[in-house]
Amino acid sequence: MKAGMDVSAKYGIQEGCCNACMKACCCTCCYALQIQNEVMIKEKLHYGCMAVEGDGGSPAVQEMAR
């Protein structure tokens, strides 16, 4: 519950104490995955090969000579 409240405060997500408590008590695993997913989205991260990596976006455009 504390982790959910901390994440919601850090990223400006509207979540009340009662809502966080119910999620933490009724479905702890789902709530933990939801928190992790929200952090990954907000920090622009994704799962790479055996690591968490930042989203690099598209590669730089290179002009071809004619």
N, C-alpha and C positions, 0 to 999 in steps of 0.2 A: 504494500500500500504506500509506503514511504517513497519508494522508487517512482511509482506512478505519479505521486503528488509533486516530486522534484522535477520530473520530466515535463509535466504539464506547466509548472511554474516557469521553467527555463525557456520553453518554446511558446509560451502564451496560449496554451490550449485550455479551453474552458472545461474544467472537470471539478466537480464538488467533492468534498470529503466523503459524503455518504455514497456517492457513485463509485469512488475509488475503493472504498471499503467493501461494497457489495461485489465488485469485480474481483478483488483480491481474495475474498472468502469463498465465493461460489465457483470461480473458475481460475485458479491461480496460474496454471500453465498457460492458458489462453491469454491472460492479462500480461504475463511476462513476455510472451511473444509479441503482443500488441505494442508494448513499451519498446521492445527492441526494434521492431519494424519502424515505429515512429522516429526513433533516434536515427536509424539508418537513412530514412528519407530526408529528415531535416539536415543531416550532416553530409548529404550527397555521397553515401557510401554504398558499396555492393560487395557481395561475396566473390572473391577471386579464387585462385588455386591455393587452397589451404591458408587463406588470409582474408582480411577485410581490406578492401582497396577503395580509394577515392575515385569518383567518376571523373574521368579525364575529358569527357566530351568527344567531339569529333576531331580527327587529325587536322593539322594545319593544311591549308590549300596551297599547292605549289603550282606556279605558272609554268607552262611548257613553252619552250622556244620554238619558233616556226622556221 
